């Protein structure tokens, strides 16, 4: 059996944004680390003292961090209050310095697994792997600096400002011994930097279907029978045009659709602005806040339809929320332009895709679904097809198989 062959293999996982099973959320990497342990790897996690999602310092002496089945080492990081800030840059640099110092005195391992971004952290890991002869696997969750195109404009300024980071990113992609990417879209980008045939696996972040279904079944019915819930889960930030959706549900309310409610599950830098905007329109919007993953799934599954209002020109691909939507059995109105995801929705008939930034189209699709219950129910039924395409268990299997081939 493969787990018997791997018992002497040492795996070092390094990421400053990692969070643990008892913290808010249910991370792809928490599940993946458990899978590594079950496979027989001796796992060590190197992460930050700063809890990114909660913006707090961890109580690193708490024994619960050492009872997870793998070793945990914390690097001191000062932290920050805002995601987009110089304080965050300084904090990330402090973490990188700490990792470099820790690796200098660390014994050799068989494989180092590093999520990307951060590009700089991956570069540090790859350099150490070349010295110690370890294999370096990068797991590309997002494309940097491409993601900054939404913030830095015009295009010429973006290219000039991000050129050094682009050079470093291309170097990181070329130097990795193996590459995992959350989508084929991202893998195609990485392949453009390489002229070799390299070990790789496309593994969407996905959702744990068995777990989600078990907690959804346990949950009571949260929605009044006469209401129609439109759901959004995630960050309130520049990547998501939530005002477009707020405009759409407000327009429907004015047309007499009194049962419609937009449920916003999450938080972020734009929350205050969105609350004030909703209040000024007397919009049918409820700000639910951050929730533990199981409670979030229970509430999400009570909804009728979800929205994925990513702004134009985003390079995001198969993001967390789309897997959660599908796993919870809720179809999506999607304005993300990622052709890979649009194709999945189309082939499974589990939602509707529209151009970004158009509140009228959001309103018209919602109006159709409000009046055409059979079409909505068919899409709800078809979400199981999309959920299987985004299965976390399948992604884990691909990653484990990749490591097994790499270490033969």
Secondary structure as UniProt FT lines:
FT   HELIX           2..5
FT   TURN            6..8
FT   STRAND          10..14
FT   TURN            16..17
FT   TURN            21..22
FT   HELIX           28..39
FT   STRAND          42..48
FT   STRAND          50..51
FT   TURN            52..55
FT   STRAND          56..57
FT   TURN            60..61
FT   HELIX           63..66
FT   STRAND          71..75
FT   HELIX           86..104
FT   STRAND          111..116
FT   HELIX           119..132
FT   STRAND          135..140
FT   TURN            144..145
FT   HELIX           146..150
FT   HELIX           155..175
FT   STRAND          178..181
FT   HELIX           184..191
FT   TURN            192..193
FT   STRAND          199..202
FT   HELIX           209..218
FT   TURN            225..226
FT   STRAND          228..235
FT   TURN            238..239
FT   HELIX           242..254
FT   TURN            255..256
FT   TURN            258..259
FT   STRAND          260..267
FT   TURN            269..270
FT   HELIX           271..281
FT   STRAND          285..287
FT   HELIX           293..301
FT   STRAND          305..308
FT   TURN            312..313
FT   HELIX           320..327
FT   TURN            328..329
FT   STRAND          331..334
FT   HELIX           339..348
FT   STRAND          351..353
FT   TURN            356..357
FT   HELIX           359..371
FT   HELIX           373..389
FT   HELIX           392..406
//
